[in-house]
């Protein structure tokens, strides 16, 4: 997967623009309401979703597989810590965070990788903390396209494999990790308004105290 994202960022640079996703805007408000001070963002990219948290006084640590994306974030003035590597290799530190926000990443992993990733995130969440994942829904237009690799899992283009979630698979994968909410959210392409918006699912999990 490293090669795909490295070449994508080299070729397309800030391919999604620098406006934060709708999910990041909503979760920024949630984290502020919960007095969250310190978060982890796996799949940091070039920081478009991190900046809104940082601008509101929340410390951000990122994980990013593409060095080019990290370099783009630095050029944009983001100086926060970012671990260069795959989320499959978590943890990169022994720290626990008040919150975790993961946008449009988990559906790029296979079943074993997703299970390991969710567990790794939960392990790095402080008791009382909240972790949020935004992922592609089965209502997305590319669902069922390309080569089927498994149930709801497709290689939609060469090297690009995606798992499409619904409420049932969310419950199966997140239920034992303190899932408290599963809701639909539409994510527009803010830098390309002619493209259709994508239907996503936002999953919130809470880690109990003690």
C-alpha positions as CSV (number, residue, x, y, z in Angstrom):
1,X,0.0,0.0,0.0
2,X,3.0,2.3,0.6
3,X,3.7,2.5,-3.1
4,X,0.1,3.4,-4.1
5,X,-0.1,6.3,-1.6
6,X,3.4,7.6,-2.2
7,X,2.9,7.8,-5.9
8,X,-0.6,9.3,-5.4
9,X,0.8,12.1,-3.2
10,X,3.7,12.7,-5.6
11,X,1.4,12.9,-8.6
12,X,-1.6,14.7,-7.0
13,X,0.0,16.6,-4.1
14,X,-2.8,18.0,-2.0
15,X,-5.4,16.0,-3.8
16,X,-8.3,16.7,-1.5
17,X,-7.5,20.4,-1.0
18,X,-6.9,21.8,2.5
19,X,-10.4,22.2,3.8
20,X,-11.2,19.8,6.6
21,X,-13.8,17.0,6.0
22,X,-17.3,17.4,7.5
23,X,-16.4,14.6,9.9
24,X,-13.4,16.5,11.2
25,X,-15.5,19.6,11.8
26,X,-18.1,17.6,13.8
27,X,-15.6,15.7,15.8
28,X,-13.6,18.8,16.6
29,X,-16.8,20.1,18.3
30,X,-17.3,16.7,20.1
31,X,-13.7,16.7,21.4
32,X,-13.9,20.3,22.6
33,X,-17.1,19.5,24.5
34,X,-15.3,16.6,26.1
35,X,-12.3,18.7,26.9
36,X,-10.0,16.5,24.8
37,X,-6.4,17.9,24.8
38,X,-4.3,15.3,23.0
39,X,-5.3,13.1,20.0
40,X,-3.9,10.6,17.6
41,X,-4.7,10.7,13.9
42,X,-3.8,7.5,12.1
43,X,-3.8,8.2,8.3
44,X,-2.6,11.8,8.9
45,X,-2.0,12.5,5.2
46,X,-0.8,16.1,4.6
47,X,-2.8,17.3,7.7
48,X,-6.0,18.8,6.2
49,X,-8.1,17.1,9.0
50,X,-5.5,17.8,11.7
51,X,-5.3,21.5,11.3
52,X,-8.8,22.2,12.6
53,X,-8.0,20.4,15.8
54,X,-4.7,22.1,16.2
55,X,-6.3,25.5,15.6
56,X,-8.6,24.8,18.5
57,X,-5.8,24.0,21.0
58,X,-5.8,20.2,20.6
59,X,-2.4,18.6,20.4
60,X,-2.2,16.2,17.4
61,X,0.1,13.2,16.8
62,X,-0.1,11.6,13.4
63,X,0.7,8.4,11.7
64,X,1.3,8.5,7.9
65,X,2.5,5.9,5.4
66,X,3.7,8.4,2.8
67,X,6.8,10.5,3.4
68,X,5.7,12.8,0.6
69,X,2.4,13.5,2.4
70,X,4.4,14.3,5.6
71,X,6.6,16.7,3.6
72,X,3.5,18.4,2.2
73,X,2.3,18.9,5.8
74,X,5.6,20.5,6.8
75,X,5.5,22.8,3.8
76,X,2.0,23.8,4.9
77,X,3.4,24.8,8.3
78,X,2.3,21.8,10.4
79,X,5.0,21.0,12.8
80,X,3.3,18.5,15.0
81,X,4.8,15.0,15.6
82,X,4.0,12.5,12.8
83,X,5.2,8.9,12.8
84,X,6.2,7.7,9.3
85,X,4.9,4.2,8.9
86,X,1.9,1.9,8.4
87,X,-1.0,1.7,10.9
88,X,-0.4,-2.0,10.7
89,X,2.8,-1.4,12.7
90,X,1.1,0.4,15.6
91,X,1.9,1.3,18.3
92,X,4.7,3.7,17.5
93,X,4.8,5.0,21.1
94,X,3.6,3.8,24.5
95,X,1.3,6.8,25.0
96,X,-2.4,6.8,25.5
97,X,-4.5,9.6,24.0
98,X,-7.7,11.5,25.0
99,X,-9.1,10.9,21.6
100,X,-8.4,9.2,18.2
101,X,-9.8,10.3,14.9
102,X,-9.4,8.1,11.8
103,X,-10.8,9.4,8.5
104,X,-11.3,7.2,5.4
105,X,-8.6,4.7,6.2
106,X,-9.9,1.6,7.9
107,X,-11.8,0.4,4.7
108,X,-8.5,0.2,2.9
109,X,-7.4,-2.7,5.2
110,X,-8.3,-6.4,5.0
111,X,-10.2,-8.2,7.8
112,X,-7.2,-9.2,9.9
113,X,-5.6,-5.7,9.5
114,X,-8.8,-4.0,10.5
115,X,-9.2,-6.1,13.6
116,X,-5.6,-5.5,14.6
117,X,-5.9,-1.8,13.9
118,X,-9.1,-1.3,15.9
119,X,-7.5,-3.1,18.8
120,X,-4.3,-1.0,18.5
121,X,-6.3,2.2,18.6
122,X,-8.3,1.0,21.6
123,X,-5.1,0.2,23.4
124,X,-3.8,3.7,22.8
125,X,-7.0,5.3,24.0
126,X,-7.1,6.6,27.6
127,X,-9.9,5.3,29.9
128,X,-12.7,7.8,29.4
129,X,-11.5,8.6,25.9
130,X,-13.4,8.6,22.6
131,X,-12.2,7.2,19.2
132,X,-14.0,8.0,16.0
133,X,-13.7,6.3,12.6
134,X,-15.2,7.5,9.4
135,X,-15.4,4.9,6.7
136,X,-17.0,4.2,3.3
137,X,-20.5,2.8,3.2
138,X,-22.1,0.1,1.0
139,X,-24.2,3.0,-0.4
140,X,-21.1,4.3,-2.2
141,X,-21.3,4.3,-6.0
142,X,-18.2,2.1,-6.3
143,X,-19.7,-0.7,-4.2
144,X,-19.7,-3.9,-6.1
145,X,-17.4,-2.6,-8.8
146,X,-14.2,-4.3,-9.8
147,X,-13.0,-7.7,-8.6
148,X,-14.7,-9.2,-5.5
149,X,-12.2,-10.4,-2.9
150,X,-14.7,-11.3,-0.2
151,X,-18.0,-10.3,1.4
152,X,-18.3,-6.5,0.8
153,X,-14.6,-6.4,-0.1
154,X,-13.5,-5.4,-3.7
155,X,-10.5,-4.4,-5.6
156,X,-12.1,-1.4,-7.3
157,X,-9.0,-0.6,-9.3
158,X,-5.6,-2.1,-9.7
159,X,-4.1,-2.2,-6.2
160,X,-6.9,-0.3,-4.5
161,X,-8.9,-2.7,-2.2
162,X,-11.8,-1.5,-0.2
163,X,-14.2,-3.0,2.4
164,X,-17.6,-1.4,2.4
165,X,-19.4,-1.2,5.8
166,X,-23.0,-1.4,6.8
167,X,-24.6,-1.3,10.3
168,X,-24.1,-5.1,10.7
169,X,-20.4,-5.1,9.9
170,X,-19.9,-2.0,12.1
171,X,-21.5,-3.9,15.1
172,X,-19.4,-7.0,14.4
173,X,-16.1,-5.1,14.3
174,X,-16.6,-2.3,16.8
175,X,-19.1,-3.8,19.2
176,X,-16.5,-5.1,21.7
177,X,-14.6,-1.8,21.6
178,X,-17.1,0.4,23.3
179,X,-19.2,1.4,20.3
180,X,-21.7,4.0,21.3
181,X,-22.9,5.4,18.0
182,X,-23.0,4.6,14.2
183,X,-24.4,7.3,11.9
184,X,-24.4,8.2,8.3
185,X,-22.6,11.3,7.0
186,X,-22.2,12.6,3.5
187,X,-18.8,13.9,2.6
188,X,-18.6,16.3,-0.3
189,X,-15.5,16.7,-2.5
190,X,-14.8,20.3,-1.3
191,X,-12.0,20.8,-3.9
192,X,-14.1,19.3,-6.8
193,X,-17.7,20.2,-6.4
194,X,-18.6,18.5,-9.7
195,X,-17.9,15.1,-8.1
196,X,-20.7,13.4,-6.3
197,X,-20.5,13.4,-2.5
198,X,-19.6,10.1,-0.8
199,X,-21.8,8.3,1.7
200,X,-19.7,7.5,4.8
201,X,-20.4,5.9,8.2
202,X,-19.2,7.6,11.3
203,X,-18.4,5.2,14.2
204,X,-17.9,6.4,17.8
205,X,-16.4,4.3,20.6
206,X,-15.9,5.1,24.2
207,X,-13.5,3.5,26.6
208,X,-14.9,3.1,30.1
209,X,-13.0,4.4,33.1
210,X,-11.3,1.9,35.3
